[in-house]
Amino acid sequence: MGEQRLRLVLRAQKNRSGVWVAELLSLDHGNVIILVNAISFEGSTLRFDVTVIGATYEGQVNAEKSEITGQWKQGGVSRPLTLRRQHPG
């Protein structure tokens, strides 16, 4: 936020009922896990809300499905945020 760069990991998956669930892992804050309250993935648009920190995100998935480019909004400020797919390994 601002000039500070923070690394976040979004862990998202569908549960047994077919509903998307997710959490954020803040690597630069001691691997703090932050619950994502609502997440949707429709067409090529990903949206999620993180109520505990008053943040929202909306982004578009690229054709290769390797990254999502969008806007992180928190505290009345909007900043670009790109999420890139990482494979465990």
ABEGO torsion letter per residue (X at the ends): XEABBBBBBBBBBBBAAGBBBBBBBBAAAGGBBBBBABBBBBEABBBBBBAAAGBBBBBBBBAAGABBBBBBBBGGBBBBBBBBBBBBX
